[in-house]
């Protein structure tokens, strides 16, 4: 019996996996999703299921669940990684790039346009607008903390890990501190959460090269260690930025919202950009479709020194997403074995609890302390949170309403 094709996952297969036509098909589908997928990672995964499981039949329910489980295990932007994995399975390794480009370009271009207007000191981006975007960030991060705590912090051991991580994050700063917290939480999960059951899961219906996977994982680790060493030896600004964004893309567990404390700790104290400009970009990122990690494109443009502008935006965007490419392609061939390991599941549970703690610390500093200065600010933030949680309004609509709320007194005057 002939061997099954490497990327065979369902009966609905591309004409030629890896061909330019298959990659173009993947790009166009993800471009449409990138233009319309509002609501954050959880909503993106819902859009993907509707498009690729229910509508197009590219994946079975079990295959899609397998990919989501794998990307929850990895650091980085989970919805983008699921898209990359779908691209690989549909159109070969080039399909991962096609999926990422289609899903990322719309939000990246919008945020780079916003950033260019910041550089030109556009009149519409007044202090009131910036303040409104910062208030939105309070509501968005509070919603993320509440939702993640409900699913990732059940039981006393997880809650202790969460609170300890939050306290440590408030007392320490920098990427090394964040890494130490994550590693400690993994160890605590391994020791304290051994009762986490090994899930009974279907086999991942994909056969990819373990040799290519191992090479990608080694390259991921080599860049994670090598770029900072090179930046320390030759302190060029473009190398410093590459090191920061690659490292952040390699260490962010828990999705796009957790990128906030890591990037803020790396960029603002070192003087790469102003805290208000940083938080304004984070708030604006809630109003565009696609992955929150495209905040990197905005930040690269508004840097206080070269590389900035369009070149800086592209550099930071590529640097923060490169780890995801290497990890998705690297882990896919080994995922079936890794996910069935009980101690690995326990360590991951500890990491997830610590992620909530990191986000809780970020909610206080810098998000809350930079945005809430009066009772009116607090009421607007609570109203925005209620709109997100109870009215289930899309985040982009909440952004617009809050900006209008802070502008109205000035317009009336």
C-alpha positions in Angstrom: 0.0 0.0 0.0 1.5 3.4 -0.9 2.3 5.8 1.8 -0.1 8.5 2.7 0.8 12.0 1.5 2.6 14.0 4.2 0.0 16.7 4.6 -3.2 14.5 4.3 -5.7 15.5 6.9 -9.2 15.2 5.4 -10.9 14.1 2.2 -11.0 17.7 0.9 -7.3 18.1 -0.1 -5.6 20.8 -2.2 -4.8 19.9 -5.8 -1.0 20.0 -5.1 0.1 20.6 -1.5 2.9 23.2 -1.4 2.1 24.4 -5.0 1.8 28.2 -5.7 -1.9 27.7 -6.3 -2.4 26.0 -3.0 -0.5 28.8 -1.2 -2.4 31.5 -3.0 -5.7 29.8 -2.0 -4.5 29.8 1.7 -3.4 33.5 1.4 -6.8 34.7 0.0 -8.8 32.8 2.6 -6.7 34.1 5.5 -6.7 37.7 4.0 -10.5 37.7 4.2 -10.3 36.5 7.8 -7.6 39.1 8.6 -10.0 41.8 7.4 -13.0 40.6 9.4 -11.8 38.8 12.5 -12.4 41.1 15.4 -12.6 40.1 19.0 -9.3 38.6 20.0 -7.8 35.1 20.0 -10.8 33.2 21.3 -13.0 34.8 18.6 -10.4 34.1 16.0 -10.5 30.4 16.8 -14.2 30.5 16.4 -13.9 32.1 13.0 -11.3 29.5 12.0 -13.5 26.6 13.0 -16.4 28.0 11.0 -14.3 28.6 7.9 -12.1 25.5 7.9 -14.1 22.8 9.6 -17.7 23.7 9.0 -17.6 25.6 5.7 -14.6 24.3 3.7 -14.0 20.9 5.3 -10.2 21.4 5.3 -10.0 19.8 8.7 -12.1 17.5 10.9 -13.3 18.5 14.3 -10.7 16.3 15.9 -7.8 17.6 13.7 -8.8 21.2 14.5 -9.0 20.5 18.2 -5.5 18.9 18.0 -4.0 22.0 16.4 -5.7 24.3 19.0 -4.4 22.2 21.9 -0.8 22.3 20.5 -0.9 26.1 20.0 -2.2 26.6 23.6 0.9 24.7 24.7 3.3 27.0 22.8 4.4 30.5 23.7 3.3 33.2 21.3 0.0 34.3 19.6 -2.1 31.1 19.7 -4.6 32.1 17.0 -1.9 33.1 14.5 -0.1 29.8 15.3 -3.3 27.8 14.6 -3.5 29.6 11.3 0.1 28.8 10.5 -0.5 25.1 11.3 -3.6 25.0 9.1 -1.5 26.6 6.3 1.2 23.9 6.7 -1.4 21.1 6.6 -3.2 22.6 3.6 -0.3 23.8 1.4 3.0 22.6 2.9 5.5 24.8 4.7 4.9 27.7 2.3 1.3 27.6 3.4 2.3 28.7 6.9 3.8 31.9 5.4 0.8 32.4 3.2 -1.6 32.0 6.2 0.4 34.4 8.4 0.7 37.1 5.7 -3.1 37.0 4.9 -4.1 37.1 8.5 -1.6 39.7 9.7 -1.3 42.2 6.9 -4.6 44.1 7.5 -4.0 44.9 11.2 -0.3 45.5 10.7 -0.9 48.1 7.9 -3.6 49.8 10.0 -1.4 50.1 13.1 1.6 51.2 11.0 -0.6 53.9 9.5 -1.7 55.0 13.0 1.9 55.0 14.1 3.0 57.2 11.2 0.3 59.7 12.2 1.8 59.7 15.7 5.2 60.5 14.4 3.7 63.4 12.4 1.9 64.5 15.5 -1.5 64.3 13.7 -4.1 66.6 15.2 -6.7 64.0 15.7 -4.5 62.0 18.1 -5.0 64.5 20.9 -4.2 63.9 24.6 -7.9 63.1 25.1 -7.8 60.4 22.4 -4.6 58.9 23.9 -6.2 58.9 27.4 -9.3 57.2 26.0 -7.3 54.5 24.4 -5.5 53.9 27.8 -8.8 53.6 29.6 -9.9 51.0 27.0 -6.7 49.0 27.8 -7.9 48.8 31.5 -11.2 47.2 30.5 -9.6 44.9 27.9 -6.9 43.6 30.3 -9.4 43.3 33.2 -11.6 41.2 31.0 -8.7 39.0 30.0 -7.6 38.5 33.7 -11.2 37.6 34.7 -11.8 35.2 31.9 -8.4 33.5 32.1 -8.6 33.2 35.9 -11.9 31.3 35.6 -10.4 28.6 33.5 -6.7 28.5 34.5 -6.7 29.2 38.2 -9.1 26.6 39.6 -8.0 25.2 43.0 -5.8 26.5 45.7 -2.4 25.5 44.3 -3.0 27.3 41.0 -4.3 30.4 42.9 -1.2 30.5 45.0 1.0 30.3 41.9 -1.0 33.1 40.3 -0.7 35.5 43.3 3.0 34.7 43.8 3.6 35.4 40.1 1.7 38.7 40.3 3.7 39.8 43.4 7.0 38.8 41.9 6.2 40.7 38.7 5.4 43.9 40.7 8.6 43.6 42.7 10.9 42.7 39.7 11.1 44.0 36.1 12.6 43.0 32.8 12.4 40.0 30.5 14.8 37.9 32.7 12.4 38.4 35.6 9.5 37.3 33.5 11.4 34.2 32.3 12.4 33.3 35.9 8.7 33.6 37.0 7.6 31.3 34.1 10.3 28.7 34.8 9.5 28.7 38.6 5.8 28.3 37.8 6.5 25.3 35.6 8.5 23.7 38.4 5.8 24.5 40.9 3.2 23.0 38.6 5.3 19.8 38.1 5.6 19.5 41.9 2.1 20.6 43.0 -0.2 19.6 40.2 0.8 16.0 39.6 -2.9 15.1 39.8 -3.5 16.7 36.4 -4.8 13.8 34.3 -3.3 12.9 31.0 -5.8 13.7 28.4 -7.1 10.9 26.2 -6.8 12.4 22.7 -7.1 11.2 19.2 -3.9 10.9 17.1 -2.9 14.1 15.3 -3.8 13.3 11.6 -0.6 14.7 10.1 2.7 13.3 9.1 5.5 15.9 9.0 9.2 15.4 8.8 10.8 15.0 12.3 14.1 16.0 10.8 12.7 19.4 9.7 10.9 19.7 13.0 14.1 19.1 15.0 16.0 21.6 12.8 13.4 24.3 13.4 13.4 23.7 17.2 17.2 23.9 17.3 17.1 27.1 15.2 14.6 28.6 17.5 16.8 27.9 20.5 19.9 29.0 18.7 18.3 32.4 17.8 16.9 32.8 21.4 20.4 32.4 22.8 22.5 33.8 19.9 20.7 37.1 19.1 21.1 38.5 22.6 24.7 37.5 22.6 25.3 39.1 19.3 23.5 42.3 20.4 25.7 42.4 23.5 28.8 42.1 21.4 27.7 44.6 18.7 25.2 47.0 20.3 23.6 48.2 17.0 20.1 49.5 17.6 18.5 47.2 15.0 20.1 44.2 16.7 18.8 45.4 20.1 15.3 45.6 18.8 15.5 42.3 17.0 16.7 40.7 20.3 13.9 42.3 22.3 11.0 41.3 20.0 12.3 37.8 19.2 12.7 37.1 22.9 9.3 38.5 23.7 7.8 36.4 20.9 9.5 33.3 22.4 8.4 33.9 26.0 4.8 35.1 25.9 2.5 32.4 27.2 -1.3 33.0 27.4 -1.9 35.0 24.2 -1.6 38.6 23.0 -2.6 40.4 26.2 0.4 39.0 28.0 2.7 40.7 25.5 1.9 44.0 27.3 4.0 43.5 30.4 6.9 42.0 28.6 7.2 44.7 25.9 6.5 47.5 28.4 9.2 46.3 30.7 11.7 46.1 27.8 10.9 49.3 25.9 9.6 52.0 28.1 12.3 52.0 30.9 15.1 51.8 28.3 13.7 54.9 26.6 12.8 53.4 23.3 9.4 55.1 23.4 7.1 57.0 25.8 4.7 55.1 28.1 1.7 57.0 26.9 2.5 56.3 23.3 2.9 52.6 24.1 -0.4 52.3 25.9 -2.2 54.3 23.2 -1.0 51.8 20.6 -2.1 48.9 22.8 -5.6 50.4 23.1 -5.8 51.1 19.3 -4.8 47.5 18.6 -8.1 46.4 20.2 -10.0 48.3 17.4 -8.4 46.5 14.5 -9.0 42.9 13.3 -6.4 40.2 13.4 -3.7 39.3 15.9 -2.8 41.6 18.8 0.9 40.8 18.2 0.7 43.2 15.3 1.2 45.9 18.0 4.9 45.2 17.2 4.4 46.9 13.9 3.1 50.1 15.6 5.9 50.0 18.2 8.6 49.6 15.6 7.3 52.7 13.7 7.2 55.0 16.8 10.6 54.1 18.2 12.5 57.2 19.4 15.6 56.3 17.4 16.5 54.4 14.3 15.3 51.9 13.2 11.9 53.4 13.2 9.3 54.3 10.6 8.2 51.6 8.2 11.6 49.8 8.4 11.3 49.6 12.1 7.7 48.4 12.0 8.6 45.6 9.6 11.7 44.6 11.6 9.8 44.3 14.9 6.8 42.5 13.2 9.0 39.8 11.7 11.1 39.4 14.8 8.1 38.8 17.1 6.4 36.3 14.8 9.5 34.3 13.8 9.5 32.2 16.9 6.0 31.1 16.2 6.9 29.8 12.7 9.8 27.8 14.1 7.8 26.4 17.0 4.7 25.4 15.0 6.7 23.6 12.3 9.1 22.2 14.9 6.6 20.8 17.3 3.9 19.4 14.9 5.8 16.2 14.2 6.4 15.6 17.9 3.1 16.9 19.4 1.3 13.6 19.7 4.0 12.3 22.1 4.4 15.5 24.1 0.8 16.2 24.9 0.2 12.7 26.4 3.0 13.3 29.0 1.4 13.8 32.5 4.3 15.8 34.0 4.4 18.1 31.0 0.7 18.8 31.4 1.3 19.6 35.1 4.1 22.0 34.3 2.0 23.7 31.7 -0.8 24.1 34.2 1.6 25.9 36.5 2.8 28.2 33.6 -0.8 29.0 32.7 -1.6 30.0 36.3 1.5 32.3 36.4 0.4 33.9 33.1 -2.7 35.1 34.9 -0.5 36.5 37.6 1.6 38.4 35.1 -1.4 39.9 33.5 -2.9 40.8 36.9 0.3 42.7 37.7 0.2 44.5 34.4 -3.4 45.5 35.0 -2.2 47.5 38.0 1.2 48.7 36.7 1.3 50.2 34.1 -2.3 49.9 32.8 -4.3 51.2 35.8 -1.8 53.6 37.2 -1.4 55.3 33.8 -5.1 55.6 32.9 -7.3 56.0 36.0 -6.8 59.4 37.5 -10.3 60.4 38.5 -13.7 59.0 39.4 -14.9 59.7 35.9 -12.0 57.6 34.4 -13.0 54.8 36.7 -16.7 55.0 35.7 -15.8 55.0 32.0 -13.5 52.0 32.5 -16.3 50.1 34.4 -18.8 50.9 31.7 -16.4 49.6 29.0 -15.8 46.4 31.0 -19.6 45.9 31.3 -20.0 46.4 27.6 -17.4 43.8 26.9 -18.5 41.2 29.5 -22.3 41.6 29.7 -23.3 43.2 26.5 -20.7 41.2 24.5 -19.9 44.2 22.4 -16.9 43.8 20.0 -13.7 45.4 21.3 -13.5 47.8 18.3 -16.9 49.2 19.1 -16.0 49.7 22.8 -12.8 51.5 21.7 -14.8 54.0 19.6 -17.4 54.6 22.3 -14.8 55.2 25.0 -12.8 57.6 22.8 -16.1 59.5 22.1 -16.9 59.5 25.8 -13.6 61.3 26.7 -13.9 63.7 23.7 -17.5 64.8 24.4 -16.8 67.2 27.3 -14.1 69.0 25.2 -16.4 69.2 22.2 -19.3 70.5 24.3 -17.0 73.1 25.7 
